Amino acid sequence: MDISKSICPDCRQPLKVSKMACPSCNMAMEGEFEVSPLGKLSSEDQAFVIAFVRHHGSLKKMESLFDISYPTVKNRLNAIAAALDKSFEAPSPNSYVLEQLARGELTVDEALERMS
């Protein structure tokens, strides 16, 4: 499923991931899960980014892989960067403390103290 295009057919609002399941043991978790900025890109843009990273950012390799010109590679990367910039939110200053709490590295009282 292309998450960036997952729109509610009724109210036209973006859908959210609410369930994750293990295909091996069928364990499931329900809640509201964040999708990474890269995960919000279209599948075509994700493939482009993967190829770009795998080929160490070589624009020449991207030209040959996708049979497109250098300016087209640059324009595509600029469009992807703009899409990522739109979805980027700086992490909450408390997110590290909450991660430590989730891992059991802090007690609730210690976490509350650090977040105040």
Sequence and secondary structure as in RCSB ss.txt:
>XXXX:A:sequence
MDISKSICPDCRQPLKVSKMACPSCNMAMEGEFEVSPLGKLSSEDQAFVIAFVRHHGSLKKMESLFDISYPTVKN
RLNAIAAALDKSFEAPSPNSYVLEQLARGELTVDEALERMS
>XXXX:A:secstr
  GGG B TTT  B  EEEEE TTT  EEEEEE   TGGGS HHHHHHHHHHHHTTT HHHHHHHHT  HHHHHH
HHHHHHHHHHHH     TTHHHHHHHHTTSS HHHHHHHH 
